[in-house]
Amino acid sequence: MAYKNHYIYPVVVEKAEDGGLGMYFPDLPGTAILAPNLIDGIKQAKEMLANLILDMEEKGIEVPKPSEPENIELLDATDRIIFIEIYMPPYRDEAANKAVTKNCTLPKWLRDAGEEAGLNFSQLLQASIKEALGISNNQEQRP
């Protein structure tokens, strides 16, 4: 499934009782952002949108199409619609290079000898896998 690199989604902005803002994506159920002001809310919304899209891509779920503003029901006269725009390649690159845990089994004597020698097991495993794949040590593998 091919995914787009560029997304623009509407966000409903509501005034909260405490003077801050509540925000949500009408097209992405379960999204809720509480922010003290619009700038912080936009930052949180961008991060949330990128993470949601990355999660959908990883699970092979189709990313929903954004609603047209005229089809979004506003519940209060003070509610507003703004648009959040994201460009996905930097988020995908960051996710691809994020460190993940992979358990590895080796004989106890080898583990003990490696620990005694002060070896960095993670670094050694990464170097060995890169070598087996023909990837140079300073080259990052991207999807």
C-alpha positions, 0 to 999 in steps of 0.5 A, spaced: 500 500 500 502 506 497 502 512 502 502 519 501 508 524 503 504 530 505 497 530 509 493 536 511 487 535 516 482 539 519 482 540 527 476 543 531 478 548 536 474 549 542 475 554 548 476 550 554 473 552 561 479 553 564 481 558 558 485 553 554 483 550 548 481 543 546 482 540 539 480 534 536 481 531 529 474 529 526 476 524 521 481 520 527 476 518 532 479 518 539 484 524 538 483 529 544 488 535 545 488 539 551 493 545 550 494 552 554 494 556 547 493 555 540 501 555 538 502 549 543 496 545 541 498 546 533 505 543 535 501 537 539 496 536 533 502 535 528 505 530 533 499 526 534 497 526 527 504 524 524 504 518 530 497 516 528 499 516 520 505 512 522 501 507 526 496 506 520 502 505 515 505 500 520 499 496 521 497 496 513 490 501 515 488 505 510 489 513 512 482 516 512 481 522 507 480 529 510 473 531 511 471 538 507 470 543 512 463 544 510 461 537 512 464 538 520 459 539 525 461 545 530 457 544 537 458 551 539 458 558 536 465 559 538 468 553 535 473 554 529 476 549 524 484 550 523 488 545 518 494 541 520 499 540 515 505 535 515 510 532 511 511 525 513 518 523 510 522 526 516 517 522 521 518 516 517 526 517 517 526 518 525 521 512 526 526 507 522 532 509 526 529 509 532 532 504 537 528 497 538 530 492 543 531 485 540 533 479 545 539 475 543 541 468 546 548 466 547 552 461 551 553 464 559 560 463 558 560 468 552 556 473 555 560 473 562 567 474 558 564 479 554 561 483 560 568 482 563 571 485 557 567 491 557 564 489 550 557 493 548 553 487 546 548 492 542 554 495 538 557 489 536 550 486 534 549 492 530 555 492 526 555 484 525 548 485 522 550 491 518 556 487 515 552 481 513 547 486 509 553 489 506 551 496 509 557 501 511 558 502 518 556 510 517 550 508 512 543 509 515 538 504 512 532 507 511 525 504 508 
